[in-house]
Amino acid sequence: MADVHASIGAEENNEMNFRQGVRDCIPTLLGYISIGIAAGVIGIAAGLSALEVVLLAVLVYAGSAQFIFAALVLEGSPAAAIILTIFIVNLRHFLMSATLAPHFTQYSVWQNIGSGILLTDETFGVASVKTQQKQGMTASWMNGLNVTAYICWIISCAVGAIFGNWIADPEALGLDFALTSMFIALLVLQLDAVESTKIKHYIRLILCIVILMIGFSFFVSSHMAVLLATILGATIGVVTEK
Amino acid sequence: MNVSLSMLLLIAACAAVTIVPRVLPFLIIRNLKLPVLAMRWLSYIPICILTALVVSNVLGENGPLSFDWEVIAIMIPTILFALWTKSLLLTVVIGVVLMAALRFFIG
């Protein structure tokens, strides 16, 4: 990959290479493994074959979407309803891609497609902390991060699908909390990189989002609430900044 | 170990609707210089979306104003630990260990 970048004249940051991307992915792997195994187990429980579970992991590659897919298939929902629900659940990735995309404009179309297609909540979180810390973003770093997460996810889903019946209750091990604690840590790292003069503004914004989320939960699904609270929250952030 | 054609088509359609929102911004922004205001708006997205995702994990599944108190109880020490260590890996590990301990002792 490094040769390709050199040939298009992109500046390669030595500390932001493929290997560093792989390394930066490691803290998130516990989340992928536990949720991936759970997604595999639930897929089998919903009547999908192991091959279908792996296909979902390879092609859809989104934890929440795979859980919902299994639940809707089990309910016998019509195909159109399943597709629409999956679309809404993953629409938040549009905002994440739009946030990271300005850092990749110097790279080729295919590199941009590759960075986008493998984007997840977790890789977005790690990458946005890097951009917040004003570390130069490189495509090979992003590839290292994304590919590590992708391979780990597929293996975890496959393990869940094949060995699911023998794996004891993952909730008893607290593994479902891996995702929440990861989001918490990414949020703290984001705030840590904010300039000290703006920190009050960001804390107020976070309180706004909490209130918005609770408010929206009266009217819409949690996935819609995440989307609406984020769009409204970012707008409030721009309007109220000094 | 088999895949029916209808299931394959359904999975493919779901893949398509997840790929479009992921890839489209990368293709649009590559060919378009965003105005400063849009960039400022986007700079708020990470903190907003991460907060919203944390809150969505706290809100219970039994309708509005239901809270997952187990998650809230463990969240507080996890936030303090994250502030103290500034480490993603250590925070994930301590969060999982605390949640396992809580469930072990409460049953």
Interface residues (C-beta under 8 A of the other chain):
Chain A: I26 P27 T28 L30 G31 L48 S49 A50 L51 E52 L55 L56 L59 V60 Y61 A62 A65 F69 A79 I82 I83 I86 F87 N90 L91 R92 H93 F94 L95 M96 S97 A98 T99 L100 A101 P102 F104 T105 V109 N112 I113 S115 G116 I117 L119 D121 F124 G125 V126 S128 V129 Q132 E171 A172 L173 G174 L175 D176 F177 A178 L179 T180 S181 M182 F183 I184 A185 L186 L187 V188 L189 Q190 L191 D192 Y202 L205 I206 I209 V210 L212 M213 I214 S217 F218 S222 H223 A225 V226 A229 T230 G233 A234 T235 G237 V238 E241
Chain B: M1 N2 V3 S6 M7 L8 L10 I11 A12 A13 C14 A15 V17 T18 I19 P21 R22 V23 L24 P25 F26 L27 I28 I29 R30 L34 L37 M39 R40 W41 L42 S43 Y44 I45 P46 I47 C48 I49 L50 T51 A52 L53 V54 V55 S56 N57 V58 L59 P64 L65 V71 I74 M75 T78 I79 A82 L83 K86 S87 L88 L89 T91 V92 V93 I94 G95 V96 V97 L98 M99 A100 A101 L102 R103 F104
